[in-house]
Amino acid sequence: MIELIIYGLLLIAVLAHLIFASLLYKKINADPHLGFHEKNDWRLKALIFPAYFWFTFKKRS
């Protein structure tokens, strides 16, 4: 039973990670002020820690 709870929490964590990354990707692609290399830099950050860099990106823009 504990294994199911752990697997459920891991699934929720992965889904939250994917949602934050996709939201940040949309914001990055919609920003016309970013250059090609800046967009790639932000995309890489979005893949690693999307929740942290979501708030960092929002503060910046």
Summary of the structure (lengths in Angstrom):
residues: 61
radius of gyration: 14.4
end to end distance: 45.0
largest distance: 50.2
contacts: 142
relative contact order: 0.15
helix: 87%
strand: 0%
